[in-house]
């Protein structure tokens, strides 16, 4: 198969799925990783795709893969509001997993509970909690992803499998009526393992995440609580209700208005 034919097939896949990994390109076209990388370089040079961690995506997903620092600046007041409400769900003496998320970072900044064990692969959350003498911080080690300020790789997942936590706090790039979405496939694998290793999973996400575009799906069955800052869209609210997921909506005065749909 000529390169032009391969590129057309990759673009056809992207039009339907919005993103594709190097591994998926190899499987789709039955080619080697080196050939797949050459095809990616060609598409990037032509300006029709953008690089992602582990593959490529269509340009309209640029907002979803903005740098971590950019995302931290966006909607900072809402994130702090959600972080405060989520932090109040943590009790003294608990073991908690803290995902790499700008909103989870806001939770860490406002954490009042003591005698905790905090588990994370976020460089910034480690820095925030390092001054807490009443807390043990366990770092899930791996390779450094400088842009996203996190550690990643198979060792992170392997270490998670050895842990049991009371609660896990995770973020989301997008939320639709069929689940949570993320820009990278390994995001979902990691969050699934966090859910398996925790008694309770809490998602923290501001209202801009509802019906935003992203690629890889995590089923709602993995979560127990959603903390957000505004009313959840009706079509998503209905699904959360059916799945007995608790929704905590925070108002602008840093108080929490809690709508519970089951336990």
N, C-alpha and C positions, 0 to 999 in steps of 0.2 A: 504494500500500500504506500503510495507516495505521500510526502509530508502534507501537501495541500489537502488530500483526502482526509488525513488524520485530523488536521486542524478544523476542517468543516464538521467532523463528527464530534470533536470536543466542544465546539461552539453550539452545536445542536443540543448536546447534553446540558450545557450551561443555560441555554434559553429556558429549559424546563426545570432544572434543579438549582440554578443560580451559582453553584460552586461545585468544585470537583477536586479531589486529592490526587497526588501523584500515583498512589496505589490504585485508585479507581480508574485513572487514565490507562495504566498498564493493563488492567483487567478488561476494560472496554475495548481497547485496540489490540490486545495481545502483543504488547511490545515491552522492551526492557525499560528499566528506570532511567537509564541514560538517554534513550530515545525520547521518553516522556519529558524529561527535563529540557531537551533541545526544542521540543515542540512548545513547551511553556515559554522558553526564552523568546521564541519567534512571536508568539501571541502577545507577550508583554511589550516587545519592541514595536509591534504594530499598534499598540495602545487600545486593544479591544478587550483585554482582561487586566486584572490587577493581581499581584501576588498575595497569597494568604499564607499562614503558617501551615505548610504541608501541601500546598496546591495553588489553585487560582480561583478567582470569582469574577463575576460581572461587575463593572464599575459602579452600579447603583448600590452595591453593598459597602461602599467606602465608609459610610457613616457607622456601620456595624463594626468595622475593624479599625476605627480611629485609635490613636495611641491611648494608652492607659491614662496619661496625664490629661489629655484632652477630655476624656470621659469624666475624669474626676472634677474638672471645672464645670462641666455641664450640669445644670440642675442641682447645684451643690446644696441649696437650702432644703430641697425636697429630700435629698439623700440623708442629710443630717436628721431631718424629721423622722424618717423611716428608721434610721439607725438607732435613734433614741428609743423608739417603741420596741424594736427588736431586742435591744440590750436588756430591756426590762423583763424579757422572757427567760433570761438566764439567772439561775439561782446559785447561791454559794455552794462551792464544792463540786460543781458539775464539770464534766469533760465535754468540750465543745470543739467542733471542726469549723474553721472559718475559711471559706472559699476566697479565691482571688476575685474581688469585686469592689468597685469604688463605694458601693452602698454598704457592703460588709465592712469595709475600712472605716466608714462613719460609725458603724456599730462598735468597732474596737475602740474608737476614740472616746466613746461615751459609756464604756462598760463599767458598771459599778460593783457587780458581784465579786466576791473574794474567794481565795483558795481554789482557783480554777486550774484545770489543765486545758490549755488552748493548743490546738493542732492546726497548722496552716502551711501552705507553700507560697504565701504572699510575702515578698520582701518588706513591703511597707507595713503590713500588719505586725510582722516580727519586730520592726523598729518601734512601732507604737507601743507594743506590750513589753518591750525589753526593760522598761523602767519600773515595771510592776514586780516588787519583791514578793508579793503575796500570791504569785501566779507562776505555774510552770508552763513554759512555751516549748512545744515540740515542733521542730521544723521538718517537713517532708522534703528531703533532699533530692536533687536532680540537676539537670542542666539549667543554666540561667537563660531566661527569655527576657532580655534587657528592655524591650519595648513595653511588654505587658507587666514588667516588674514581678515576675513569678519564676518558680522552679518547675520544670516539667520533665517528662520522660517516664520510661517504664518503672524506674525505682520509686517514683512518687506513688504510683498505683500499687506497687508491691508493699510499700510501707503501710498504706491505708488498710490493706487486707489483714494486718496484724493488730488493728486498733478497734476498740469499742467505745462509742461516744454516746452521751445523753442526747445531744442535739447537734445538728449540722445546719449552718447558715450559708445559703448559696444565692448567687445573683442570677440574672437572666438577661439575654440580649433582646429577646422578643417573647411575647406571650400571645398565643392564639387560643381558640376554643378546643384545640386538640393537644395542647401541651405547651411546654417551654421550648424556646429555640436558642441556638448558639451558633457562632460563625465557624467553629472548628469541630471536627468529629471527635477529637480526643477530649474536648470539653464535656461531652455527653458521657463518655466512658468513665471519666473521673467523678462526675456528679452521681452517676448510678452507683459507683462504689461507695461514695460518701453516704448515700441513702441506705445502702445495705449495712453499713457499719454504724448507723445511728438509730436511736430509738425514735427520734422525731426530726423531721426535715422542715426547715423554715425558709421560704423564698422571700427575699427582700428586693422590691422592684418599684420604681416610680411609674406614674401613669403613662409616660412617653413610651414605655415598652409594649403597651397593648397594641396588637395588630401591626407592629413594626415588622419589617422583613428581616429574616435570618434563615439559616439553612438546616441545621441538624436538630432533631427533636428529642426532648426528654418527656416521657409520658407523665401526666398529672398523678398517676398512681404512686409515683415516687415521693410525693410531698404531702405534708400535713397542714401547713399554715402558709398563707400568703400575707405579707405585710406591705401595704402600699399607701399612697398619699391621697388618692381620690377614688371616687366610685368606680368599681370595675364595670366594664361594658356588659350589657345585659346578656349577650350570647355567651360570654365567658363566665359570667356570674352563675348562669344556669348550670353549666357543666361542673363548676366548683361545688355548687350545692348538691348536685347528684352524687359527687364523689366524697361528700362529707369533709370538704376542706374548709378550715376556718379562715375567714378573711378579716384582717385587722386594717381598718382605714383610719389614717391619722388626719386630724384637721390642722388648720394653719396655726393654731395656738399651742402646738406641741402637746396636745392632749390626744388620747387615743379613743377612737370610736370603734367598738368591736362588734362585728356582725358574725355570729357563729352559726354555722350550718353543719350541725352534728358535732361529734367530739373530736 
